[in-house]
Amino acid sequence: MTSFETPPQLSVGRALLALAVVFVMLATTGWTALRSHRVETPLRASVSSWQHGRLHGHHLPDPDASPARLAHFFASLTARERAHLARRYSLAVGNMNGAPVRLRYRANRHALAEQRRVELKRMHDSRLSPAGQQEAGRRMHRYEALMSDGRQILAFDPAGSGRVAEVFGDLGRAQRVSVVVPGVDTDLLTFQRTNRPYRAPVGMAESLYAAERATSPATRTAVIAWADYTAPAGLGIESATAMRAQDGAVRLNALVRALPGRAPVSLFCHSYGSVLCGIAAHRLPRRVADIAVAASPGMRVEKASHLHTSAQVWAMRDATDWIRDVPYLEVGGLGHGADPVSAGFGARVLSARGAKGHAGYFEPGTQSLRNFADIGVGAYRSVRCAPDDGGCRAGLSGTAAAGRA
């Protein structure tokens, strides 16, 4: 028994208690299937406009064409033509895998400005309740913040609770790319926080980017705060099933396959984000070198080998994290499978010393963040393993000139 495991009788008791709670919830609320109604959102309207658009009398390419096909199309245009498309079809271009990343940044800036104007009007719309006007104000201020000088917004969708992704560093020139995949309660308004900033995607990514640069100053890195999926709201039925993770896995796969260059990619998946990464694993391209999970409720498999990925699989959990008390099993679609830090799972288990709780893994000064940074720059020989995982470095060699005694 490792220090990460609990006595069998306690694990069984927790599992039975959790299942009882779930069945009570189902009995009182009913099993509500979430249906995606086809409504005309701003993004869909922009894509539809693109599909009917022309440039110099010629049809524009299918927005769902391969990233390589779209990249070739944009490369054939003049700078003025690309700028015109970014303005006219801002949301379509801003979310188009295959469009040049800097053009996506420009397009999303146009889209944010337009949505800011929409929310500014809603703030003073007498037909809205005071709560509705207040919500409009919060969204308007979020759009303003995302439009600040120097911010690189790679994806933006204002529909519903909103989706967004931001890049730190030069994605086009990066030698290593890291993607932060967050968990529940992640949306447009929680993308960035003033209080406890390292518990939100922007703070997580900024912290990781700074740590990677400190770990290996000679390595050009880029980090993506990826909140471009609809995450579960709260710890209810949505977070106990894989529905949101399945949809998110498709989007994550599309993102990685469209990234420029050939730099190795490391995924850092927190909490429910690790469920998403587990589902996405078998379809990810070989350039994904690492899948590192923290505070994981499971990856929808019983063993790391069942992920069917060429990536190294890493796992960590702080001793004070409440996630250790969830039942690590899957019954009838509820639950997410085995514990990734258990000895039988087969991941390389890392130290998370200093993380303090469920959301502290990206806090500066923690061993969890230092380990993430080492993985992000490929300095595998420098990682701090969990005390009970003597084989965590087996078969690995560092690929970056970084390390600490």
Residue pairs with C-beta under 8 A, 6 or more apart in sequence:
1 7
2 341
2 342
2 343
2 386
2 388
2 389
3 319
3 386
3 387
3 388
4 317
4 324
4 339
4 341
4 342
4 349
4 386
4 388
5 11
5 339
5 342
5 343
6 14
6 324
11 327
11 328
14 325
14 326
14 327
15 327
15 329
18 326
18 327
18 335
19 327
19 331
19 334
22 237
22 240
22 334
25 236
25 237
26 237
29 237
31 237
32 237
34 238
34 243
41 157
41 158
41 159
41 160
42 91
42 111
42 115
42 157
42 158
42 159
43 91
43 92
43 95
43 157
43 158
43 159
45 91
46 89
46 90
46 91
46 92
46 111
47 63
47 89
47 91
47 92
49 88
49 89
49 92
50 60
50 63
50 89
50 92
50 93
51 60
51 62
51 63
53 59
53 60
53 88
53 89
54 60
55 77
55 81
55 84
55 85
60 73
60 85
61 69
61 70
61 73
63 70
63 92
63 96
65 98
66 98
67 97
67 98
67 257
67 258
68 98
69 98
70 96
70 97
70 98
70 99
71 98
71 99
71 100
74 82
74 98
74 99
74 100
74 103
77 85
82 100
82 103
83 106
85 93
85 107
86 93
86 94
86 103
86 106
86 107
86 110
87 107
87 110
89 107
90 107
90 108
90 110
90 111
90 114
91 107
91 108
91 111
91 156
91 157
92 107
93 99
93 103
93 104
93 107
94 104
94 107
94 108
94 110
94 111
94 153
94 155
94 156
95 104
95 108
95 155
95 156
95 157
96 104
97 254
97 255
97 257
97 258
98 258
99 107
100 260
101 152
101 154
101 167
101 171
101 172
101 260
102 172
104 153
104 154
104 155
105 152
105 153
105 154
105 167
108 153
108 154
108 155
108 156
109 147
109 153
111 156
111 158
112 143
112 146
112 147
112 153
112 156
113 143
113 147
115 139
115 143
115 158
116 140
116 143
116 144
116 147
118 158
119 136
119 137
119 139
119 140
119 143
120 136
120 140
122 128
122 132
122 133
122 136
123 133
123 136
123 137
123 140
124 133
125 132
125 133
125 136
128 136
138 189
139 158
139 162
139 188
139 189
142 188
142 189
142 191
142 192
145 192
146 153
146 156
146 164
146 166
151 166
152 166
152 167
152 168
152 171
153 164
153 165
153 166
154 165
154 166
154 167
154 171
154 224
154 228
155 163
155 164
155 165
155 228
155 255
156 163
156 164
156 165
157 163
157 164
157 228
158 188
160 230
161 187
161 188
161 189
161 230
161 233
162 187
162 188
162 189
162 191
163 187
163 188
163 227
163 228
163 229
163 230
164 188
164 191
164 227
164 228
165 224
165 225
165 226
165 227
165 228
165 255
166 191
166 201
166 202
166 205
166 224
166 225
167 222
167 223
167 224
167 225
168 205
168 206
168 209
168 222
168 223
168 224
168 225
169 209
169 220
169 221
169 222
169 223
170 220
170 222
171 177
171 222
171 224
171 259
171 260
172 260
172 261
173 220
173 261
174 220
174 221
174 222
174 261
174 263
175 219
175 220
175 221
175 263
176 212
176 219
176 220
176 221
176 222
176 263
176 264
176 265
176 266
176 376
176 377
176 378
176 400
177 221
177 222
177 223
177 224
177 259
177 263
177 264
177 265
177 266
178 205
178 208
178 209
178 212
178 221
178 222
178 223
178 224
178 265
178 266
178 267
178 268
178 372
178 376
179 223
179 224
179 226
179 252
179 255
179 256
179 265
179 266
179 267
179 268
180 201
180 204
180 205
180 208
180 223
180 224
180 225
180 226
180 268
180 270
180 362
181 226
181 248
181 252
181 267
181 268
181 269
181 270
181 273
181 274
181 276
181 277
182 200
182 201
182 204
182 225
182 226
182 227
182 231
182 270
182 271
182 273
183 231
183 270
183 271
183 272
183 273
183 274
183 295
184 231
184 232
184 233
184 234
184 235
184 238
184 239
184 271
184 272
185 231
185 232
185 233
185 234
186 200
186 201
186 227
186 231
187 227
187 231
188 227
190 200
191 200
191 201
191 202
191 225
191 227
192 200
192 201
192 202
192 203
193 199
193 200
193 202
193 203
196 203
196 359
197 203
197 206
198 204
198 207
198 359
198 360
198 362
198 363
198 364
199 359
199 360
199 362
201 225
201 226
201 227
202 225
203 362
204 225
204 268
204 270
204 362
205 223
205 224
205 225
206 223
206 225
207 362
207 363
207 364
207 369
208 223
208 268
208 362
208 369
208 372
208 373
208 376
209 221
209 222
209 223
210 364
211 364
211 369
211 370
211 372
211 373
211 376
212 219
212 221
212 223
212 373
212 376
212 377
213 221
214 373
215 370
215 373
215 374
215 376
215 377
215 379
215 382
215 400
215 402
216 377
216 379
216 400
216 401
216 402
218 400
218 401
219 377
219 378
219 400
219 401
219 402
221 376
221 377
223 376
224 255
226 252
226 255
228 251
228 255
229 244
229 247
229 248
229 251
229 252
229 276
230 244
230 247
230 248
231 244
231 248
231 272
232 238
232 239
232 244
232 272
238 244
239 272
239 297
240 334
240 335
241 333
241 334
242 275
242 279
242 300
242 333
242 336
244 272
244 276
245 272
245 275
245 276
245 278
245 279
245 300
246 279
248 276
248 280
249 276
249 277
249 279
249 280
249 283
250 280
252 267
252 276
252 277
252 280
252 284
253 280
253 283
253 284
256 265
256 284
256 285
256 287
256 288
257 285
259 265
259 287
262 287
263 287
264 287
264 288
264 289
264 290
264 378
265 287
265 288
265 289
265 290
266 288
266 289
266 290
266 291
266 292
266 375
266 376
267 277
267 284
267 288
267 290
267 291
267 292
267 311
268 292
268 294
268 372
268 375
268 376
269 276
269 277
269 291
269 292
269 293
269 294
269 296
270 293
270 294
270 295
270 359
270 361
270 362
271 294
271 295
271 296
271 297
271 323
271 358
272 297
273 293
274 293
274 294
274 295
274 296
274 297
274 298
274 299
274 340
275 296
275 297
275 298
275 299
275 300
275 336
277 291
277 293
277 299
278 293
278 298
278 299
278 300
278 301
278 307
278 336
278 337
279 299
279 300
281 291
281 299
281 307
281 308
281 309
281 311
282 307
282 308
282 309
284 309
284 311
286 310
288 309
288 310
288 311
289 311
289 312
289 378
290 311
290 312
290 313
290 314
290 375
291 307
291 309
291 311
291 312
291 313
291 314
292 313
292 314
292 315
292 316
292 350
292 371
292 372
292 375
293 299
293 313
293 314
293 315
293 316
293 340
293 347
294 315
294 316
294 317
294 352
294 355
294 361
294 368
295 317
295 318
295 321
295 323
295 358
295 359
295 361
296 315
296 317
296 323
296 336
296 339
296 340
296 341
297 323
297 326
297 328
297 335
297 336
298 328
298 330
298 335
298 336
298 337
298 338
298 339
298 340
299 307
299 336
299 337
299 338
299 340
300 330
300 336
300 337
301 307
301 337
301 338
302 337
302 338
302 345
303 338
303 344
303 345
303 346
304 313
304 340
304 345
304 346
304 347
305 346
307 313
312 348
312 380
312 396
313 340
313 346
313 347
313 348
314 347
314 348
314 349
314 350
314 371
314 375
314 383
315 340
315 341
315 345
315 347
315 348
315 349
315 350
316 341
316 349
316 350
316 351
316 352
316 355
316 361
316 368
316 371
316 386
317 323
317 324
317 341
317 352
318 352
318 353
318 354
318 355
318 356
318 357
318 360
318 361
318 368
320 355
320 356
320 357
321 352
321 355
321 357
321 358
322 357
322 358
323 358
326 335
327 335
328 335
328 336
328 337
328 338
328 339
328 342
329 335
329 337
329 338
330 336
330 337
338 344
338 345
339 345
340 347
341 347
341 349
341 386
343 388
343 389
348 385
348 389
348 391
348 392
348 393
349 385
349 386
349 388
349 389
349 392
350 368
350 371
350 383
350 384
350 385
350 386
350 389
350 392
351 367
351 368
351 371
351 384
351 385
351 386
351 387
352 361
352 366
352 367
352 368
352 371
353 366
353 367
353 368
353 384
354 360
354 363
354 365
354 366
354 367
354 368
355 361
355 363
355 366
355 367
355 368
356 363
356 366
360 366
360 368
361 368
361 369
361 372
362 368
362 369
362 372
363 369
367 384
370 384
370 404
371 383
371 384
374 380
374 382
374 383
374 402
375 383
377 400
377 402
378 398
378 399
378 400
379 398
379 399
379 400
379 401
379 402
379 403
380 393
380 396
380 397
380 398
380 399
381 393
381 396
381 397
381 398
381 403
382 398
382 402
382 403
382 404
383 392
383 393
385 392
385 393
386 392
